[in-house]
Amino acid sequence: MGARLRVVLDQVDQVVDDDQASAAQDLTAGLIATAPTGCTVEAIVPAGAEVSMTGLDDVRALTLARRELAAAWQLGIAPGVGGGLIHAPSLMAPLVRHDRLHDNDQTTVTVWDLRAWEAPELLPKGVAAFQRAMLRRAVKHADAVVVPSHAVGERLSELARLGDRVRVIAGAPPRDLGVPPDAEERRAALSLPSSYVALTGTPDSLAAGFRGAVAAGADAVVLDVPEGYEPRLADAAAAVGLPENRAHSRGPLSTHDRAAVLAGASALAATSPVAGWPWRAVEAMALGVPVVAVDVGCHRDVIADGGLVVGEADLPDAVADAAGAGAARLRVLAADRSRAFSWMGSAERVWGLHADL
């Protein structure tokens, strides 16, 4: 007898995190494509949501079960959800008491990063508190908590008593990631310079990236800058010798705009110390862009030998090398490492997780 796996897609209507919303749809497409014989996938979406599952391998295989995905779930109320196999690509799940042993009910959730605990100021108001509350419910009721790397799992285990319920399933770059044919036009529309290093990280960690741009003799383009942080980053750049007119801040971009920006960069420097999936570094590797990252657990796990993982003090020299003499070698290493990550592979591991449970 086959199984029905229900996937919670809580951001199809109101997106809180672009990366996680995209990952959820890409994973769902992978789950449909890799479903074992006799198994089906159903998406649980907000009631009344307009769903556009662009790029699904077989949209006919996806049944939409519309539910009230409200804050009531945080209180343990899951109207109309019932039992069975439920996988949430986030912490939004009907985390209620259930009987896995006798009824074959399973609920698994996903923690992509620990910003809610390590850098709550980077999240929209109320999101950090909501995530912390949902993790407390996950400790009580989740059969497994999926994390994208061993480093995230180790840190999460310090924050919550999850025992052997933490499972590592990596993410992947967006399924539609690729250098668009109009990349130059997109970069021009974003007013980008001709030569630059792309930076990603928390506002407090980006000084090292700006030093790297100075060492490489290039401008710096900072990605995913929270609204209102631009003056602060300009000051941080100036403080390490990068003039304000050479420090460019850009907020969230579409996948194609982001690919154009990354493809035009001499290198990507990832400086965040927060435990989480390094979205931009993985995208850069997939595009064959040299990657330099500060030496923290997540970067060691994910980037590994696909880039230069160095101490903060060594980052400027590493960026200069990546953007110059070492570029050709690092482009090959990045592309090779990126092949370790795919949504098909992640989906197969999700099916395997539920089979193990």
N, C-alpha and C positions, 0 to 999 in steps of 0.2 A: 504494500500500500504506500502511495506517495505521501509527501508532506507538503503543507502550505506554509511558506515563510512570509510573514507580514513585516514590511519595512516601514518605519515611521518617517515620513517626509514632512517635517514640521515647518520647513521654510519655503514651500512652493508658492505661498501667497505673500508672506511678509518676511523678507530676507533680513536676518540679523547679522549673519556672517557669510560673506560671499563665497569664501573658500569652502566652508563646511557645507553650504547649500549645494555648490557645484559637486563636491565630493559625494554627497548623498545621492544625487541623480546619477553620477558616473558609476557608483557602486551598484545601484539598483539595476542599471543596464547590464553590468557584469553578472549580477546574480541571475538575471533572466537568461543571459547567454550561456551560463555554466550550470544551470539547474539540472540536478540529476534526473534520470528518467522517472517520470511520474510525479515530479515535484513542481510546484507552481509558486509564483511570487505575487503577492498582493501589496499594494501601497496604501498605508493609512495616511490620509491627508486631511487638512482642516475642512470642515463643512463649508461648502460654498466656494472653495478655492478654485481658481482657474489654473489648470495644470498643463504645462507644456514640457513634455519629456523629450526634448530635442535630442536626437542621436541614439535613441533606444534601438537595440537590434531588432526587437519585435514588440512593438507597442501593444499588439493584440494579446501578448502574454501577460500584460500588466492589468490586474483588476484594481480599481480604485475604491477603497472603502472609506467613505467620508465620515470623520469623527470630529467631535469637539475636542481639539487638542488645546485645552485651556489650562490655566494655572491650577485647576482642580486636580490635575494629575499630581501636582506637587503635594497635595493633601491626601493622596492615596485614593482618589476617586477616578475611576476609569469607565465612564458610561459607554456601554455598547461595544466595548473592545473584546471582552471574552478572553479565552485562553489561547492555546496553541503556541506556535513558534513566533516570537516577536523579536526583531532586530532593529535597534535604533542607532543610526549613524551619528547620534549626539546623545546628550543626557535626557532629552525629552522622550520619555517612555512611560507607559502605564505601570509604574513601579508599585505593585500591590502584592499582597501575600498570595502565593499560588503553590501548587503541588507538582513539582517537576517529576517526582518519582512515580506517582500513581496516575496522574492525568496527562503526562508528557507536555506540560506547560513550561515554556522557557521564555525568559526575557533577558536580553543582553543590551547593553548600552555602550556608548563610545565616548572617550575623553581624548580630544585632539591635542589639548594643551592645558597648562596649569596657570594661565593668566589670572583666573579668578582668585587664585591663592597667592601667586607671586608678583603679579602686576595688575591688580584690579582697576587701576586708573585708566588702563588701555581699553576697557570694555564700556559699552553703552551703560548708562545709568540703570541700575537694577539687575543687569545681566549677571554680574559677579555673584550677587546674593542668591539669585535664582539657581545658578550652577552649583553653588556650595550646598544649597538646600537639596537639590536633586541628587547630589553625590551622597548625602546622608541617607536618602531613601534607597539609593543603589546599594549602599552597604547592607541595608536590611533585606532587600528583596531581589536584587539582580543576580542572575545565575552566572554571569560573567561580565567583566568590564574590559572592553577592548581599548588598547592604547596603540599608538603608531610606532613606538620604539621601546627598547628595553629601558632606556634612560627615563622616559616618561613613566614607565611602569614602576621602576624602583622609587622614583620620587613620590608617585601617587601612593605607593604602599606605606610611605612614611606619614602620609596625611590621613589615610583611612585604613581601617582593618578589613582588608579584602582577602587576605590569605592567598590561596592558589586560584582565586577567581580572576586574576589579572591575566589577560591574553594579549599577545603582541600580533597585530596585523597592520602592516605598513599601508600608507596611502600611496598615491601616484599623481603624476601631473594630469591636468585636465585632458579629457579624451580628444578635445578639439584644439589642443595647443599646437601651434605651428607658426612659423614666420609668415605673416600675411603678405600677399603680393604687393600691397600698398604700404609696406612698412615705413618707407622713407616719408611718405605723405603723412602717415600717422605721427611719426616723430616730429615732423615740422608743425603739425597742428598742436602738438603738446609743447611747442617752443623749446625743444631740447637742443643742446649744443652738438657740435659735430664729433667731439671726443669727450667721453665721460666714463666714469665708473658708477655702476648701480650699487646702491646701498639698501640694506634692509636690517631692521633691528628696533629695539626700544629707543625712545628719545634719549634716555640716559646713557645708552651704550654706543651711540653713533659717533662719538668723538673719535674713536679708533678708526672708524670708516673714513671720516674726513681726513685724518692723518694719512690714510692710505691713498686717497685721491691726491693729496699734496705730493706724496712720494712718487706717484705715477705721473705727475704733471698733467693731471686731467681734472675736469669738472666732476662734481658729484651729483647724481640724481637719486634722491631718496624716495623709495616707494612706500605706499600705504601710510602716508603721514596723516595722523588724526587731525581733524579740523581744529584750527586754532593753535597748532604746534609750530607753524611755519616760522614765526619770529624767534622762537626758542632755538630751533635748529640752525637758523641763520647765525645767531649769536655763538652757538657751539662751534660752528664751522670757522667763524672769524677768530675764535679764541685759539684755534690750532693752526692758524695761518692760511685758511682757505677763504678768500674774499666772498662777501655776500653774493656778488653777481655770478659766482661760480658754484654756488650751492643751490640746487633746484629741488624743491619739494613738490611731490605729486601725491594726491590722495588715491583712493581705490580706483582701479582702472578695469575696463573689460578685459577678457582673456586675450583678445586679439591686440588691443592696445598694449597690454602688458608684454606680450610676446614681442611686439615691435620694439619696445623699450629695452627689453633684455637682450634681444638679438643685436641691437646697436651698441651695447656696452662692451668696453674692453675687458671687463671682469665684473663679477658680482661679489661684494663683500657682505657677509652675514655676521652681524655682531650681537644678536640677542642672546642673553643668558637664560631666558625663560625656557623651561622645559616644554617642548611641544614639537609638532611636525613642522619642519622648515619649508614651507610652501614654495617660497621664491627660489631657494637654493635648488630644490628638486626641479622646478621649471627651468632654471638656468642650465642645469646639467642636461636636461632633455633637449635643450636647444644648442648644446655644445658650447656653452659660454664658460670660460674659466671661473672657478669658484674658490673663494677664500673665506674661511669661517673661523671665528674664535673657538678655542678648544673647550667645548662643553660636551656633556654626554650625548645630547641629541645629535649634534653635528658629527661626533665620532661614529655614532650608530648609522646615520643615514648617508652622510657624504662619504665617510670612510676614505678610500683611496681615489675617490672621484674628484678630489680637489685638495687644497692645502688647508689643513686644520692646525692652527697655530695659536700660541699664547697671544694675549692682547698686545703685549709689547712688540711682538714680532709681526703684527698684522701689516703695518705700513710697508715694510720691505717685501712681504709676501704679495701684497697687492701690486706693488711696482713690478715684481717678477711676473705675476700672472698677466698683467697688462702689457708686458714687454717680451723679454727673452723666453719666458716659460709658457707663453700663450699657446703655441701649437701643441705642445705636449699635454697641457691641461685641457684643451678642447677635446682631445681624444679620450682622455681619462674621464672627463665629465660625461661624454656621450656613452661610453662603455658602462659607467656606473648607473646611469639612468635606466638602462635596460633591466635592472633588477626590480623595477617598480612598474606595475600595471594594474589596472582595475580588474582585469580578468583574474589575475593571480590573487588579488585581495578577495575577490568574490569567492573563489574556490576555497580560500581559507575560512571565510565566513560559513560556507556550507559545511566544511569540515568541523568547525567549532560546534555547530548545532548538532552534528552527528555525534560528536564526542559527548556532548551534554546528555 
